[in-house]
Amino acid sequence: MAVPHRSPTGFPDDEGADDFVREFRQAVSPAERDLLAHTPPLVILDVAGDDTGYDARVRRLIGALERALRGPHDVKLVPYALPTADDGSELLSGAAARGLTLGLPRHMTPDRLPGFWPLWDSVGYIREHAGERQAPGADVLRDHAHSQVRIHRQQRREGRLQVFLWALGGKDAPPAGGLRGWLLGSLWQGLTRTFPRWWWARRKTRTLVRAPRLLRPARQRWLGGMLGMSGKTETLFAVMDEVADRQMSRLVLPLEHPRHQESLLALELLLTRALLEDLRTPAIGRIRPLQRRRTARPVILVPLPRQERPGAQAAERFLRAFHQERKNTAQAPGPLVIAVGSPSDELVAELGGPSPVGLTSAGRLLHQSGSDVVLVRLREEPFTREGLFVRPTSPTSYRVGGRVVTAGVAGGTALAVGLLGVGGAALFAPVKKESSSCVGGDVPVAGAKYAVPVPLHPKQWYDETLAEIRVQNRRAERFAAQGRTVRTVVAFASTAPTSETETLFDGTIPELRGIAMWQLKLNDDAVSDDSRVPLRVDVRTTGKGFENAEQKARELVEEVKHDQRDEGDAGDAGGGARKEYEKVIGVLGFAQSTEPTREALKILEQAELPVIGTTATADEMLVSATYWPFTPLNSTEARIEANFAAASPVVARASGGCEPAERAIVVQSSADLYSKSLADKFRKDFHGSTKLVNFSQEGDFSGSPAGTPNIRSAHDLAETVCDELRDSDPTIVFWSARARDFVAFVNALDTQGTCTHRDITMLGGNELTNVALTGEFNDKDWLRLYYSAHRLPAEDKAADEKTKQFVSEYDAFVSGPPTQDPWRDDGHSAVSYDAFHVLSRSADMALSGQGGVDPNAMLTALRSGITFDGATGYVSYGQGSNMPPRDKTLVLLRQSGTGPKVALVCGAYRQGESSNAEGGACAMP
């Protein structure tokens, strides 16, 4: 009798399989609960090979991994999902959510997904009624989503009482006639339909769109921010009705139509973000019994059908959405997503084009938050033989339900309090104590460190920096003479400072220092590393305040086009053609957001040159597809500064100590792009009242809102601000105008002296670092000055090694003692150093095998994402986007006589840190 053939089983025994299987089990169910707090990468196990056995290989690998997640009697040991699609129109986020919430291990804290299900039900209704072309209305979506809650509860097998009480809200009024029937119907409708639906929708709005008002304006939540809502008036279902307005007309198109596919991706992005936001809770660990029952990481296993099969589009769409939206949650923990199959080339490119790694490396990366995507290409041969048996995971299990334990703890606590009585309770009553601490300390701006203002030698410093750049240019040209690929980048700067006054208000010198420092490092590295592309730097001045930026941009575009024409003319081998190393492949700039610099970016786009920004921060600068800002945008900075001012003790009290600001006097220059942008966004985000004042010593008030005071004299501005400060509410002065005007204003306040008998708190942007660190305000002991910066001071304990290393190199680079340098603690040099690093890295990636460096290849490299640990913190550009690096470092400093003190630090100042981890004013909506 013939023995039937049995296909090999188990995890394919490829090289490193033992390591991957072990690390997989540890990542899902670690020995220490705290290890669940990191974010694992998206893992793709590519089983490409013979098409005839493709499906079997996918099933085998999925089955081996799934076996580790199930125990005896085929019960789940951890929450996991295995989402599949029958056709390309399905949204896999729904299947993933159902899998994670159904059949959970007994007594493990479940993920109820309170934000996901209302959105899922609303999207389902929108898709089902897409043929009607007209949005259903907020009330219709609310009633539909509300009616589905009972179904979700039943699917989770919740208590009958809960399901019954929820079902009451769906009943019609009892039949009755006459006045009695009318009264009974009205009461019944109000109690069981109108009020429950209103209250439920209100709670969901608070969770997803805006926070509770309390005594201040509403604060925006993630959904309001994602869809661009103001977060002050829209309800959740009004937001979803706007989604219906945009998507219904696209959903009626044929499935293969590009606009239909765009609509499905938009909906998948929305739902995947909701799923990830919900999976951030319950909190890991802590004291409460339910919180301590998250002992395993949620897992989503995604099989990838062959490209021609139904469902392949849906699976890849979900992976795109997961990859994109995980970044927007500031790398919140979990879930672990593993895709098995052969991804399309388009998907791999959109995921950043990850380089394949072995199973050993993939297993190790499961425990690291820094990797976005891990791609493993499995060989076909191990699938032909028996594989490894993957042992089930062993998360901590519980015999008693969490609510039982909670009830027991609560009952015991109540009994103990009762026995202690009123006297005992008094022992535990909190002592009311008014905090007297001020953020950043109480040391005034005046102090010993700047007893004498820093001596300024602008021409000497500028000439020294340019001389160093010329030295490094000659080194790069020597590399070219040896046959190495060398190219040129242009650094646009404003006019060279010629006086001490100009040096105070212009970041040109520290920015050029940072550029020269990176060029020096690049040349040193290129001596032993042939993969590096040495770069010459062509510094071009554009006038005071970048006023000639447009003209200089046009000149550069003509030069680049001329070079391209020379390359295309085979007959013009000599003559006027420039040397290869003189050809420009990229641009560094600009340091300021102005109308001329914004127009210059539009012009530079014509040459398809990559432009890496430095300290220009206005959102309005995002006008070019070839421009990559480096620092956080004004919208991010304004939100952080507004939250900081309204929630932190920064305004001095007459009785001593500080308190949060309830009012803000906002000083702007309406004709200045940067100033108006920052002021508008601060006023929008500040949770209190604001008073807008327009200040321009040049008298340019274009764009000033009606009814806003327009002031030319610093003395008049001081009087206006002093009058406003007489208000009894705690008030802060928010400064968005330029540094030169700020010095004039502070000096006028000091000369007038009518309101400097008490401390005045001022908050401003990075513009003020140009002057705050020079000792200009060393005698202003009434000034409490806070301002933003883009790196931590080296002495701060949170600064990482790269920041400290940069400061050490900066000290060695600058002549003279560090105490005599006004910009040692300024971020301009570190920003330009890291920005040049980005441009240099893209040139390295674009280097072809023939030795060419194409600017288009550099743009492709930038769009694929660039990540490194730099002088300003962790730098991570997202794939396919030219937005600033994700969660880029932003620091609020308080200037004191002993140097700048960190008042707040947000973002990835080192790998693994995030704004949401900092919480408070840093937390992203």
Secondary structure, 3 states (H helix, E strand, C coil): CCCCCCCCCCECCCCCHHHHHHHHHHHHCCCCHHHHHCCCCEEEEECCCCHHHHHHHHHHHHHHHHHCCECHHHCECCCEECCCCCCCCCCHHHHHHHHHHCCCCCCCCCCCCCCHHHHHHHHHHHHHCHHHCCCCCHHHHHHHHHHHHHHHHHHCCCCHHHHHHHHHCCCCCCCCCHHHHHHHHHHHHHHHHHHHHHHHHHHHHHHHCECCCCCCCCCECHHHHHCCCCCCCCCHHHHHHHHHHHHHHHHCCCCCCHHHHHHHHHHHHHHHHHHHHHCCCCCCCCCCCCHHHCCCCCEEEEEECCCCCCCHHHHHHHHHHHHHHHHHCCCCCCCEEEEEECCCHHHHHHCCCCCCCCHHHHHHHCCCCCCCEEEEECCCHHHHCCCECCCCCCCCCCCCCHHHHHHHHHHHHHHHHHHHHHHHHHHCCCCCCCCCCCCCCCCCCCCHHHCCCCCCCHHHHHHHHHHHHHHHHHHHHHHHHCCCCCEEEEEEECCCCCCHHHHHHCCHHHHHHHHHHHHHHHHHHHCCCCCCCCEEEEEEECCHHHCCHHHHHHHHHHHHHHHHHHHHCCCCCCCCCCCHHHCEEEEECCCCCCHHHHHHHHHHHCCCCCEECCCCCCHHHCCCCCEECCCCCHHHHHHHHHHHHHHCCCEECCCCCEECCCEEEEEECCCCHHHHHHHHHHHHHCCCEEEEEEECCCCCCCCCCCCCCEECCHHHHHHHHHHHHCCCCCEEEEECCCHHHHHHHHHHHHHHCCCCCCCEEEEECHHHHHHHCCCCCCCCCCEEEEEEECCCCCCCCCCCHHHHHHHHHHHHHCCCCHHHCCCCCCCHHHHHHHHHHHHHHHHHHHECCCCCECHHHHHHHHHCCCEEEECCEEEECCCCCCCCCCCCCEEEEEEECCEEEEEEEECCCCCCCCHHHHCHHHCCC
